[in-house]
Amino acid sequence: MNVTLIDFPDTMIAALEHHGPEHLVHRTSLQFIDWRRANGIRPDMGKTFGIHYSDPVNTLPEDYRLDIAVSVTELVGPNDFGVVNKRIPAGRCAVVRHSGSRDFVSPAQWLYREWLPASGEQVRDYPMFFHYVNVGPGVRDQDMITDVYLPLK
């Protein structure tokens, strides 16, 4: 896998927080899509992110946590969907691109288990996050592109 070190810019996001079993993330993502539609935020507008606070393999289902988000240029007002304002902070990141289905993004585990110990780098106090490069109803699983970001000190 090809790892690139980058300086990620401070990014304002609108986020929907998911708390609970991973298998219910799809339901949360549908709620987020409904919010996007209600606010005229098409799939080609903003960058779509998943901020992974928990590892589904090593976390109890009730403790699993993920934010589904899109970059925005203006603050989000009160809404019935539960979408809130957050930021992805600026900082160094290791990035790996994953092509194909998002059901299992293997570069995420590889970055932690293989690359990080061999790199001499240290993670900073922000969770791993994914940039879903192409989203929308017409994107087939085999055509999906996901950039995996590991925040570094």
PyMOL commands that set and color helices and strands:
alter all, ss='L'
color gray80, all
select helices_A, chain A and resi 22-38+61-63+106-119+141-143
alter helices_A, ss='H'
color red, helices_A
select strands_A, chain A and resi 4-8+11-19+48-52+65-71+84-88+91-99+128-132+145-151
alter strands_A, ss='S'
color yellow, strands_A
deselect
rebuild
show_as cartoon
